[in-house]
C-alpha cells in the first residue's frame, strides 16, 4: 500500500473526488426538494456520474457541452462551481443564472457548459451549432452532447447526426443509456435497443461502452474527441449506465423488475473506481481522505448557497430579448 500514488493514479483520485462531489450534491438536492426548498421539479442521476466525469476529463479549455434536464452531473463535471449550482437550484440571486433557470436549466458559459435543456433532444442541434462555429473559426474546439436513450428516437437526433456527418463537424454524441425513457423500459419504445447500430447509417463510428467504468468511458471519449479535433468528424458513443432513483422526485420507480436495482448498485461507478484504485495500491486512508474532502466541499458550498439572498423582484425583467 502507498499514500503517494503516481501521476495517473492522482488523476483518477481527482476524478473519484469529482464523482463523489456530484453524488453528494444530488443527495443534498434530494433532501432540499423533500423539505420544500427547491422550486419546481428536479431530476437526479445518481449512478450515472462516471459518464459525465469520464467524458469531460477528455476535454480541454474551450470545448463545450450540452445536456438534458438530468444535467447536474455534466455541468458540474464541466467545471461549474458547486455553490453557484446549488444557488441556481435554490433560486438564489448568486445562482449560475441568477436563480431563473433552476435545476433543469443549469448553464455556465465560463466553463463551456452551454446549458441543460428541458425539451427532449432540443440540445443536439445546439452542440452541432457550436461545433460548426468552431469549424468556421478554426478554434479546434470540440462540442459534446449528452442525452438519454429516449432522445435517440427524437427527430432532432437523426437530423443532427446526419448534418454533423455531412459537414464532418467536431462533435461527439453521448447516449447515456440508463435503460429507461422516463418510466418506459427501452424495449417498449425502441425496436433495436443497441443504439450504436444507428451510427453506420450516418457514416460515423459507433462505440458501446460500460458507462459505469470511468476508465473505460474516458478512454473511449479521448479517442472520439481526438478524432473530432483532428477534423475526422463525429462519433456516437452509447454509455450503458443506470439511474438509481426514479425519473423525478414524484417517481418511486416501482416499474423496475425485482433485483434490477440491486444488481446495478453492486456496480456503482464510485464503488468500481475505488475498488480499482485499492487493487492498484491506494490505501484505505487515502480513499477516506478523498471522501472527506468531497463531503466538506459540498457541505461548505451548500451552506454558502443557503445564505445567499433571494433575487430582487425587478430582476425578472433582466436578460430578456424585449422589455415590454
TIPABA-384327 format. One record per residue (C-alpha): residue number from 1; residue in three letters; chain; x, y, z. Coordinates in Angstrom, 1 decimal. Each point is the difference from the previous one (the first is absolute). Last residue first. Example, Ala and Ser with C-alpha at 12.3 -4.5 7.8 and 13.67 -1.06 7.14 Angstrom:
+-----+-----+----+--------+--------+--------+
!   i !  aa ! ch !     px !     py !     pz !
+-----+-----+----+--------+--------+--------+
!   2 ! ser !  A !   13.7 !   -1.1 !    7.1 !
!   1 ! ala !  A !   -1.4 !   -3.4 !    0.7 !
+-----+-----+----+--------+--------+--------+
***
This chain:
+-----+-----+----+--------+--------+--------+
!   i !  aa ! ch !     px !     py !     pz !
+-----+-----+----+--------+--------+--------+
! 324 ! unk !  A !  -42.4 !   45.4 !  -22.8 !
! 323 ! unk !  A !    3.7 !   -0.7 !    0.4 !
! 322 ! unk !  A !    1.1 !   -2.2 !   -3.0 !
! 321 ! unk !  A !    2.7 !   -2.6 !   -0.2 !
! 320 ! unk !  A !    0.0 !   -0.4 !    3.8 !
! 319 ! unk !  A !    3.1 !   -0.2 !    2.1 !
! 318 ! unk !  A !   -1.5 !    2.2 !    2.8 !
! 317 ! unk !  A !   -3.8 !    0.3 !    0.5 !
! 316 ! unk !  A !    0.0 !   -2.6 !    2.8 !
! 315 ! unk !  A !    2.6 !    2.2 !    1.7 !
! 314 ! unk !  A !   -2.8 !    2.2 !    1.3 !
! 313 ! unk !  A !   -0.8 !   -2.6 !    2.7 !
! 312 ! unk !  A !    3.5 !    0.4 !    1.5 !
! 311 ! unk !  A !    1.3 !   -3.5 !    0.1 !
! 310 ! unk !  A !    0.0 !   -1.9 !    3.4 !
! 309 ! unk !  A !    3.0 !    0.4 !    2.1 !
! 308 ! unk !  A !    2.9 !   -2.4 !    0.5 !
! 307 ! unk !  A !    0.4 !   -1.9 !    3.3 !
! 306 ! unk !  A !   -1.3 !   -3.3 !   -1.4 !
! 305 ! unk !  A !    2.5 !    0.1 !   -2.8 !
! 304 ! unk !  A !    2.9 !    0.5 !    2.4 !
! 303 ! unk !  A !   -1.1 !   -2.9 !    2.2 !
! 302 ! unk !  A !   -0.4 !   -2.3 !   -3.1 !
! 301 ! unk !  A !    3.5 !    0.9 !   -1.2 !
! 300 ! unk !  A !    1.4 !   -0.8 !    3.5 !
! 299 ! unk !  A !   -1.7 !   -3.4 !    0.1 !
! 298 ! unk !  A !    1.0 !   -0.9 !   -3.5 !
! 297 ! unk !  A !    3.6 !    0.8 !    0.5 !
! 296 ! unk !  A !    0.1 !   -1.7 !    3.4 !
! 295 ! unk !  A !   -1.6 !   -3.2 !   -1.4 !
! 294 ! unk !  A !    2.4 !   -0.1 !   -2.9 !
! 293 ! unk !  A !    3.0 !    0.5 !    2.3 !
! 292 ! unk !  A !   -1.2 !   -2.8 !    2.3 !
! 291 ! unk !  A !   -0.5 !   -2.4 !   -2.8 !
! 290 ! unk !  A !    3.5 !    0.7 !   -1.4 !
! 289 ! unk !  A !    1.6 !   -0.4 !    3.4 !
! 288 ! unk !  A !   -1.8 !   -3.3 !    0.4 !
! 287 ! unk !  A !    1.5 !   -1.2 !   -3.3 !
! 286 ! unk !  A !    3.5 !    1.0 !    1.3 !
! 285 ! unk !  A !   -0.6 !   -1.8 !    3.3 !
! 284 ! unk !  A !   -1.2 !   -3.1 !   -1.7 !
! 283 ! unk !  A !    3.3 !   -0.1 !   -1.8 !
! 282 ! unk !  A !    0.6 !    0.2 !   -3.8 !
! 281 ! unk !  A !    1.8 !   -3.1 !   -1.2 !
! 280 ! unk !  A !   -1.4 !   -0.7 !   -3.4 !
! 279 ! unk !  A !   -2.6 !   -2.3 !    1.4 !
! 278 ! unk !  A !   -1.2 !    2.8 !    2.2 !
! 277 ! unk !  A !   -0.3 !    2.3 !   -3.0 !
! 276 ! unk !  A !   -2.1 !   -2.5 !   -1.9 !
! 275 ! unk !  A !   -2.2 !   -0.6 !    3.0 !
! 274 ! unk !  A !   -0.5 !    3.7 !    0.4 !
! 273 ! unk !  A !   -0.8 !    0.3 !   -3.7 !
! 272 ! unk !  A !   -2.6 !   -2.7 !    0.2 !
! 271 ! unk !  A !   -1.6 !    1.4 !    3.2 !
! 270 ! unk !  A !   -0.4 !    3.5 !   -1.6 !
! 269 ! unk !  A !   -1.4 !   -1.5 !   -3.2 !
! 268 ! unk !  A !   -2.7 !   -2.0 !    2.0 !
! 267 ! unk !  A !    0.2 !   -3.6 !   -1.4 !
! 266 ! unk !  A !   -1.5 !   -1.7 !    3.1 !
! 265 ! unk !  A !   -2.7 !    2.7 !   -0.2 !
! 264 ! unk !  A !   -0.7 !   -1.2 !   -3.5 !
! 263 ! unk !  A !   -0.9 !   -3.5 !    1.2 !
! 262 ! unk !  A !   -2.0 !    1.4 !    2.9 !
! 261 ! unk !  A !   -2.0 !    2.2 !   -2.4 !
! 260 ! unk !  A !   -0.9 !   -2.9 !   -2.2 !
! 259 ! unk !  A !   -0.9 !   -2.5 !    2.8 !
! 258 ! unk !  A !   -3.8 !    0.2 !   -0.5 !
! 257 ! unk !  A !   -0.9 !    1.6 !   -3.4 !
! 256 ! unk !  A !   -0.3 !    3.8 !    0.0 !
! 255 ! unk !  A !   -3.5 !    1.3 !   -0.3 !
! 254 ! unk !  A !   -0.1 !    1.1 !    3.6 !
! 253 ! unk !  A !    2.2 !    3.0 !   -0.9 !
! 252 ! unk !  A !   -1.1 !    2.1 !    3.0 !
! 251 ! unk !  A !   -0.6 !    2.9 !   -2.4 !
! 250 ! unk !  A !   -1.0 !    3.4 !    1.4 !
! 249 ! unk !  A !    3.6 !    1.1 !    0.5 !
! 248 ! unk !  A !    0.7 !   -0.6 !   -3.7 !
! 247 ! unk !  A !    0.8 !   -2.9 !   -2.2 !
! 246 ! unk !  A !    0.6 !   -2.3 !    2.9 !
! 245 ! unk !  A !    3.2 !   -0.6 !    1.9 !
! 244 ! unk !  A !    3.1 !   -2.1 !   -0.7 !
! 243 ! unk !  A !    0.4 !    1.3 !   -3.6 !
! 242 ! unk !  A !    1.8 !   -2.7 !   -2.0 !
! 241 ! unk !  A !    2.9 !   -0.2 !   -2.5 !
! 240 ! unk !  A !    0.9 !   -1.2 !   -3.4 !
! 239 ! unk !  A !    1.9 !    2.7 !   -1.9 !
! 238 ! unk !  A !   -0.9 !    0.1 !   -3.7 !
! 237 ! unk !  A !    2.5 !    2.1 !   -1.8 !
! 236 ! unk !  A !   -0.7 !    1.5 !   -3.5 !
! 235 ! unk !  A !    3.0 !    1.6 !   -1.6 !
! 234 ! unk !  A !    0.3 !    3.2 !   -2.1 !
! 233 ! unk !  A !    2.5 !    1.2 !   -2.6 !
! 232 ! unk !  A !    3.5 !   -0.7 !   -1.1 !
! 231 ! unk !  A !    1.3 !    3.6 !    0.5 !
! 230 ! unk !  A !    2.7 !   -0.8 !    2.5 !
! 229 ! unk !  A !   -2.0 !    1.4 !    2.8 !
! 228 ! unk !  A !   -2.8 !   -2.4 !   -0.7 !
! 227 ! unk !  A !    2.3 !   -3.0 !   -0.1 !
! 226 ! unk !  A !    1.8 !    1.1 !    3.2 !
! 225 ! unk !  A !   -3.4 !    0.4 !    1.7 !
! 224 ! unk !  A !   -1.1 !   -3.5 !   -1.1 !
! 223 ! unk !  A !    3.2 !   -1.6 !    1.2 !
! 222 ! unk !  A !   -0.1 !    1.8 !    3.3 !
! 221 ! unk !  A !   -3.6 !   -0.9 !    0.5 !
! 220 ! unk !  A !    0.7 !   -3.7 !   -0.4 !
! 219 ! unk !  A !    2.8 !    0.2 !    2.5 !
! 218 ! unk !  A !   -2.1 !    2.1 !    2.5 !
! 217 ! unk !  A !   -2.9 !   -2.5 !   -0.3 !
! 216 ! unk !  A !    2.3 !   -2.9 !    0.8 !
! 215 ! unk !  A !    1.8 !    1.7 !    2.9 !
! 214 ! unk !  A !   -3.3 !    1.1 !    1.6 !
! 213 ! unk !  A !   -1.6 !   -3.4 !   -0.2 !
! 212 ! unk !  A !   -3.7 !    0.6 !    0.7 !
! 211 ! unk !  A !   -0.6 !    0.9 !   -3.6 !
! 210 ! unk !  A !    1.1 !   -3.4 !   -1.3 !
! 209 ! unk !  A !    0.6 !    0.9 !   -3.6 !
! 208 ! unk !  A !   -1.8 !   -0.3 !   -3.4 !
! 207 ! unk !  A !    1.8 !    1.7 !   -2.9 !
! 206 ! unk !  A !   -1.4 !    1.3 !   -3.2 !
! 205 ! unk !  A !    2.3 !    1.4 !   -2.7 !
! 204 ! unk !  A !   -1.6 !    2.4 !   -2.6 !
! 203 ! unk !  A !   -1.6 !   -0.6 !   -3.4 !
! 202 ! unk !  A !   -3.5 !    1.2 !    1.0 !
! 201 ! unk !  A !   -1.7 !   -3.4 !   -0.5 !
! 200 ! unk !  A !    3.2 !   -1.5 !    1.5 !
! 199 ! unk !  A !   -0.9 !    1.7 !    3.3 !
! 198 ! unk !  A !   -3.5 !   -1.5 !    0.5 !
! 197 ! unk !  A !    1.4 !   -3.3 !    1.3 !
! 196 ! unk !  A !    1.3 !    2.1 !    2.8 !
! 195 ! unk !  A !   -3.5 !   -0.2 !    1.5 !
! 194 ! unk !  A !    0.0 !   -3.7 !    0.8 !
! 193 ! unk !  A !   -3.6 !    0.0 !    1.1 !
! 192 ! unk !  A !   -1.4 !   -0.7 !   -3.4 !
! 191 ! unk !  A !   -3.7 !    0.4 !    0.0 !
! 190 ! unk !  A !   -0.1 !    2.9 !    2.5 !
! 189 ! unk !  A !   -3.0 !    1.0 !    2.1 !
! 188 ! unk !  A !   -0.8 !   -3.0 !    2.1 !
! 187 ! unk !  A !    3.6 !   -1.4 !   -0.2 !
! 186 ! unk !  A !    1.3 !    3.2 !    1.6 !
! 185 ! unk !  A !   -2.0 !   -0.5 !    3.2 !
! 184 ! unk !  A !   -2.6 !    2.8 !    0.5 !
! 183 ! unk !  A !   -0.2 !    2.2 !    3.0 !
! 182 ! unk !  A !    2.1 !    3.0 !   -1.2 !
! 181 ! unk !  A !    1.8 !   -1.7 !   -2.9 !
! 180 ! unk !  A !    1.6 !   -2.9 !    1.8 !
! 179 ! unk !  A !    3.0 !   -2.2 !   -0.6 !
! 178 ! unk !  A !    2.6 !    2.5 !    1.5 !
! 177 ! unk !  A !    1.5 !    0.6 !   -3.5 !
! 176 ! unk !  A !    1.9 !    3.2 !    0.4 !
! 175 ! unk !  A !    0.4 !    0.5 !   -3.8 !
! 174 ! unk !  A !    3.1 !    2.2 !   -0.6 !
! 173 ! unk !  A !    0.3 !    1.8 !   -3.3 !
! 172 ! unk !  A !    3.4 !    1.4 !   -0.9 !
! 171 ! unk !  A !    0.4 !    3.1 !   -2.1 !
! 170 ! unk !  A !    2.8 !    1.4 !   -2.3 !
! 169 ! unk !  A !   -2.3 !    0.3 !   -3.0 !
! 168 ! unk !  A !    0.8 !   -2.1 !   -3.1 !
! 167 ! unk !  A !   -2.6 !    2.0 !   -2.0 !
! 166 ! unk !  A !   -2.0 !   -3.0 !   -1.3 !
! 165 ! unk !  A !    0.6 !   -1.8 !    3.3 !
! 164 ! unk !  A !   -1.2 !    2.8 !    2.2 !
! 163 ! unk !  A !   -3.0 !    0.5 !   -2.3 !
! 162 ! unk !  A !   -1.1 !   -3.6 !    0.2 !
! 161 ! unk !  A !    0.6 !   -0.2 !    3.8 !
! 160 ! unk !  A !   -2.0 !    3.2 !    0.5 !
! 159 ! unk !  A !   -3.0 !   -1.1 !   -2.1 !
! 158 ! unk !  A !   -0.1 !   -3.4 !    1.5 !
! 157 ! unk !  A !    0.1 !    1.2 !    3.6 !
! 156 ! unk !  A !   -2.2 !    3.0 !   -0.8 !
! 155 ! unk !  A !   -2.8 !   -2.4 !   -0.9 !
! 154 ! unk !  A !   -0.2 !   -1.6 !    3.4 !
! 153 ! unk !  A !    0.5 !   -3.7 !    0.4 !
! 152 ! unk !  A !    3.6 !    0.3 !    1.4 !
! 151 ! unk !  A !   -1.4 !    2.4 !    2.5 !
! 150 ! unk !  A !   -1.5 !   -2.9 !    2.0 !
! 149 ! unk !  A !    3.5 !   -1.5 !    0.4 !
! 148 ! unk !  A !    1.1 !    3.0 !    1.9 !
! 147 ! unk !  A !    2.1 !    3.1 !   -1.0 !
! 146 ! unk !  A !    3.5 !    1.4 !    0.3 !
! 145 ! unk !  A !    1.3 !    2.3 !   -2.8 !
! 144 ! unk !  A !    3.7 !    0.7 !   -0.4 !
! 143 ! unk !  A !    1.5 !    2.9 !   -1.9 !
! 142 ! unk !  A !    3.7 !    0.0 !   -1.0 !
! 141 ! unk !  A !    2.1 !    3.1 !   -0.4 !
! 140 ! unk !  A !    2.6 !    0.1 !   -2.9 !
! 139 ! unk !  A !   -0.3 !    3.8 !    0.0 !
! 138 ! unk !  A !   -0.2 !    0.2 !   -3.8 !
! 137 ! unk !  A !   -2.7 !    2.6 !    0.0 !
! 136 ! unk !  A !   -2.2 !   -1.9 !   -2.4 !
! 135 ! unk !  A !    0.6 !   -3.4 !    1.7 !
! 134 ! unk !  A !   -0.5 !    1.5 !    3.5 !
! 133 ! unk !  A !   -3.3 !    1.6 !   -1.2 !
! 132 ! unk !  A !   -1.1 !   -3.3 !   -1.5 !
! 131 ! unk !  A !    0.8 !   -1.8 !    3.2 !
! 130 ! unk !  A !   -2.1 !    2.5 !    2.0 !
! 129 ! unk !  A !   -2.8 !   -0.5 !   -2.5 !
! 128 ! unk !  A !    0.2 !   -3.8 !    0.3 !
! 127 ! unk !  A !   -0.1 !    0.4 !    3.8 !
! 126 ! unk !  A !   -3.1 !    2.2 !   -0.3 !
! 125 ! unk !  A !   -1.6 !   -2.5 !   -2.5 !
! 124 ! unk !  A !    0.3 !   -2.7 !    2.7 !
! 123 ! unk !  A !   -1.6 !    2.3 !    2.6 !
! 122 ! unk !  A !   -3.6 !   -0.4 !   -0.9 !
! 121 ! unk !  A !    0.0 !   -3.8 !    0.4 !
! 120 ! unk !  A !   -2.5 !   -0.1 !    2.9 !
! 119 ! unk !  A !   -1.1 !    3.5 !    0.9 !
! 118 ! unk !  A !    1.3 !    0.9 !    3.4 !
! 117 ! unk !  A !    3.4 !    1.0 !   -1.2 !
! 116 ! unk !  A !    3.1 !    0.3 !    2.2 !
! 115 ! unk !  A !    2.4 !    2.7 !   -1.3 !
! 114 ! unk !  A !    3.0 !    1.1 !   -1.8 !
! 113 ! unk !  A !    2.5 !   -1.3 !    2.6 !
! 112 ! unk !  A !    3.2 !    1.4 !   -1.5 !
! 111 ! unk !  A !    1.6 !    1.0 !    3.3 !
! 110 ! unk !  A !   -0.9 !    3.7 !   -0.1 !
! 109 ! unk !  A !   -3.2 !   -0.8 !   -1.8 !
! 108 ! unk !  A !   -1.6 !   -1.4 !    3.1 !
! 107 ! unk !  A !   -3.5 !   -1.4 !   -0.4 !
! 106 ! unk !  A !   -2.3 !   -2.0 !    2.2 !
! 105 ! unk !  A !   -3.5 !   -0.2 !   -1.5 !
! 104 ! unk !  A !   -1.9 !   -2.8 !    1.6 !
! 103 ! unk !  A !    1.0 !    0.6 !    3.6 !
! 102 ! unk !  A !   -0.9 !    3.7 !    0.0 !
! 101 ! unk !  A !    0.2 !    2.4 !   -2.9 !
! 100 ! unk !  A !   -0.8 !    3.4 !    1.5 !
!  99 ! unk !  A !    2.1 !   -0.1 !    3.2 !
!  98 ! unk !  A !    2.4 !    2.5 !   -1.3 !
!  97 ! unk !  A !    1.1 !   -2.4 !   -2.8 !
!  96 ! unk !  A !    2.9 !   -1.6 !    1.9 !
!  95 ! unk !  A !   -1.5 !    0.8 !    3.3 !
!  94 ! unk !  A !    1.0 !    3.1 !    1.9 !
!  93 ! unk !  A !   -3.6 !    1.4 !    0.1 !
!  92 ! unk !  A !   -1.3 !   -3.2 !    1.4 !
!  91 ! unk !  A !   -2.6 !   -2.3 !   -1.5 !
!  90 ! unk !  A !    1.0 !   -3.0 !    2.2 !
!  89 ! unk !  A !    1.1 !   -2.0 !   -3.1 !
!  88 ! unk !  A !    2.0 !    3.0 !   -1.2 !
!  87 ! unk !  A !    1.7 !    0.4 !    3.4 !
!  86 ! unk !  A !    1.0 !   -3.6 !    0.0 !
!  85 ! unk !  A !    1.7 !    0.5 !   -3.3 !
!  84 ! unk !  A !    1.6 !    3.2 !    1.3 !
!  83 ! unk !  A !    1.3 !   -1.9 !    3.0 !
!  82 ! unk !  A !    1.3 !   -3.0 !   -2.0 !
!  81 ! unk !  A !    1.9 !    2.1 !   -2.5 !
!  80 ! unk !  A !   -0.4 !   -1.1 !   -3.7 !
!  79 ! unk !  A !    2.9 !   -2.0 !   -1.2 !
!  78 ! unk !  A !   -1.1 !   -2.2 !   -2.8 !
!  77 ! unk !  A !   -0.6 !   -2.8 !    2.5 !
!  76 ! unk !  A !   -2.4 !    2.4 !    1.8 !
!  75 ! unk !  A !   -2.0 !    0.6 !   -3.2 !
!  74 ! unk !  A !    0.0 !   -3.7 !   -1.0 !
!  73 ! unk !  A !   -1.0 !   -1.2 !    3.4 !
!  72 ! unk !  A !   -2.9 !    2.4 !    0.5 !
!  71 ! unk !  A !   -1.4 !   -0.8 !   -3.4 !
!  70 ! unk !  A !   -3.2 !   -2.0 !    0.4 !
!  69 ! unk !  A !   -1.7 !    2.8 !   -1.9 !
!  68 ! unk !  A !    2.1 !   -1.1 !   -3.0 !
!  67 ! unk !  A !    3.5 !    0.9 !   -1.0 !
!  66 ! unk !  A !    2.2 !    2.4 !   -2.0 !
!  65 ! unk !  A !    3.8 !    0.1 !    0.0 !
!  64 ! unk !  A !    2.8 !    2.2 !   -1.2 !
!  63 ! unk !  A !    3.7 !   -0.1 !   -0.7 !
!  62 ! unk !  A !    2.0 !    3.3 !    0.6 !
!  61 ! unk !  A !    2.2 !   -1.4 !    2.8 !
!  60 ! unk !  A !    0.6 !   -3.7 !   -0.6 !
!  59 ! unk !  A !   -2.1 !   -3.2 !   -0.1 !
!  58 ! unk !  A !    0.8 !   -3.6 !    0.8 !
!  57 ! unk !  A !   -0.8 !    0.4 !    3.7 !
!  56 ! unk !  A !   -3.4 !    1.3 !   -1.2 !
!  55 ! unk !  A !   -0.8 !   -3.5 !   -1.3 !
!  54 ! unk !  A !    1.0 !   -1.9 !    3.2 !
!  53 ! unk !  A !   -1.7 !    2.4 !    2.3 !
!  52 ! unk !  A !   -3.3 !    0.1 !   -1.9 !
!  51 ! unk !  A !   -0.2 !   -3.8 !   -0.6 !
!  50 ! unk !  A !    1.4 !   -0.9 !    3.4 !
!  49 ! unk !  A !   -2.7 !    1.9 !    1.8 !
!  48 ! unk !  A !   -2.9 !   -2.2 !   -1.2 !
!  47 ! unk !  A !   -0.8 !   -1.7 !    3.4 !
!  46 ! unk !  A !   -1.8 !    2.9 !    1.5 !
!  45 ! unk !  A !   -1.8 !    1.8 !   -2.9 !
!  44 ! unk !  A !   -2.5 !    2.4 !    1.5 !
!  43 ! unk !  A !   -2.9 !    1.8 !   -1.6 !
!  42 ! unk !  A !   -1.3 !    3.1 !    1.8 !
!  41 ! unk !  A !   -3.5 !    1.6 !    0.0 !
!  40 ! unk !  A !   -1.0 !    3.5 !    0.7 !
!  39 ! unk !  A !    1.4 !    2.1 !    2.9 !
!  38 ! unk !  A !    2.3 !   -1.8 !    2.3 !
!  37 ! unk !  A !   -0.2 !    0.7 !    3.8 !
!  36 ! unk !  A !   -3.1 !   -2.1 !    0.6 !
!  35 ! unk !  A !    1.5 !   -2.5 !    2.5 !
!  34 ! unk !  A !    0.0 !   -2.8 !   -2.5 !
!  33 ! unk !  A !    1.6 !    2.2 !   -2.6 !
!  32 ! unk !  A !    2.8 !    0.9 !    2.4 !
!  31 ! unk !  A !    0.7 !   -3.6 !    0.8 !
!  30 ! unk !  A !    0.1 !   -0.9 !   -3.7 !
!  29 ! unk !  A !    2.3 !    3.0 !   -0.7 !
!  28 ! unk !  A !    2.3 !   -1.2 !    2.7 !
!  27 ! unk !  A !    0.2 !   -3.5 !   -1.4 !
!  26 ! unk !  A !    0.7 !    1.6 !   -3.4 !
!  25 ! unk !  A !    2.9 !    2.0 !    1.3 !
!  24 ! unk !  A !    1.2 !   -3.1 !    1.9 !
!  23 ! unk !  A !    0.2 !   -2.0 !   -3.2 !
!  22 ! unk !  A !    1.6 !    2.9 !   -1.9 !
!  21 ! unk !  A !    2.6 !    0.4 !    2.7 !
!  20 ! unk !  A !    0.7 !   -3.7 !    0.0 !
!  19 ! unk !  A !    0.5 !    0.0 !   -3.8 !
!  18 ! unk !  A !    2.4 !    2.9 !    0.3 !
!  17 ! unk !  A !    1.9 !   -1.7 !    2.7 !
!  16 ! unk !  A !    0.4 !   -3.1 !   -2.1 !
!  15 ! unk !  A !    1.2 !    2.2 !   -2.9 !
!  14 ! unk !  A !    2.7 !    1.5 !    2.2 !
!  13 ! unk !  A !    0.9 !   -3.5 !    1.2 !
!  12 ! unk !  A !    0.2 !   -1.2 !   -3.6 !
!  11 ! unk !  A !    2.4 !    2.9 !   -0.8 !
!  10 ! unk !  A !    2.1 !   -0.9 !    3.0 !
!   9 ! unk !  A !    0.1 !   -3.6 !   -1.3 !
!   8 ! unk !  A !    1.4 !    1.2 !   -3.3 !
!   7 ! unk !  A !    2.7 !    2.1 !    1.8 !
!   6 ! unk !  A !    1.1 !   -2.7 !    2.3 !
!   5 ! unk !  A !   -1.5 !   -0.6 !    3.4 !
!   4 ! unk !  A !    1.7 !    1.2 !    3.2 !
!   3 ! unk !  A !   -2.0 !   -1.5 !    2.9 !
!   2 ! unk !  A !    1.2 !   -3.5 !   -0.8 !
!   1 ! unk !  A !   -1.1 !   -3.6 !    0.6 !
+-----+-----+----+--------+--------+--------+
***
